């Protein structure tokens, strides 16, 4: 029988906690921003992200010219 790896956990962008993406999906603890899907550990973290997505989305800073 071939080995099946467990799905990798993702990281909540607000509190940095590891989150099971399937469970987050089942509980409605996900959202999309800028074409990227984000998962959350709780409704509070999801609400914080939705209120200020730029703060948590991990937008890379561009160097000053």
C-alpha positions as CSV (number, residue, x, y, z in Angstrom):
1,X,0.0,0.0,0.0
2,X,1.5,3.4,-1.0
3,X,2.2,6.0,1.7
4,X,-0.2,8.9,1.7
5,X,1.1,12.0,3.3
6,X,-1.2,14.0,5.5
7,X,-2.2,17.3,4.0
8,X,0.1,20.1,5.1
9,X,-1.3,22.6,7.6
10,X,-1.4,26.3,6.6
11,X,-0.7,29.3,8.8
12,X,-3.3,31.7,10.0
13,X,-1.9,35.1,8.8
14,X,-3.3,36.9,11.9
15,X,-2.1,34.8,14.8
16,X,0.4,32.6,13.0
17,X,-1.2,29.4,14.3
18,X,-1.1,26.3,12.2
19,X,-4.5,25.5,10.7
20,X,-5.9,22.4,9.0
21,X,-7.2,23.9,5.6
22,X,-9.9,21.2,5.3
23,X,-11.3,22.0,8.7
24,X,-11.1,25.7,8.1
25,X,-13.1,25.3,4.9
26,X,-15.7,23.1,6.6
27,X,-16.1,25.8,9.3
28,X,-16.2,28.7,6.9
29,X,-12.9,30.1,8.3
30,X,-11.4,31.1,5.0
31,X,-11.4,34.1,2.7
32,X,-9.7,35.2,-0.5
33,X,-7.7,38.3,-1.1
34,X,-5.7,39.3,-4.1
35,X,-6.4,35.9,-5.7
36,X,-4.9,34.0,-2.7
37,X,-7.0,31.9,-0.3
38,X,-6.3,32.4,3.4
39,X,-7.4,30.1,6.3
40,X,-8.0,31.1,9.9
41,X,-8.1,29.4,13.3
42,X,-11.2,31.3,14.5
43,X,-13.9,33.7,13.5
44,X,-12.1,36.5,15.4
45,X,-8.9,36.0,13.3
46,X,-11.0,35.9,10.0
47,X,-12.8,39.1,11.1
48,X,-9.5,40.9,11.8
49,X,-8.1,39.9,8.4
50,X,-11.3,41.0,6.5
51,X,-11.2,44.3,8.3
52,X,-7.5,45.0,7.4
53,X,-6.3,42.6,4.7
54,X,-3.3,44.6,3.7
55,X,-2.0,44.4,7.3
56,X,-2.0,40.6,7.3
57,X,-1.7,39.5,3.7
58,X,2.1,39.5,3.7
59,X,2.4,42.0,0.9
60,X,6.1,42.3,0.0
61,X,7.7,45.6,0.5
62,X,9.2,47.1,-2.6
63,X,12.6,48.8,-2.2
64,X,12.7,52.6,-2.6
65,X,14.1,53.8,-5.9
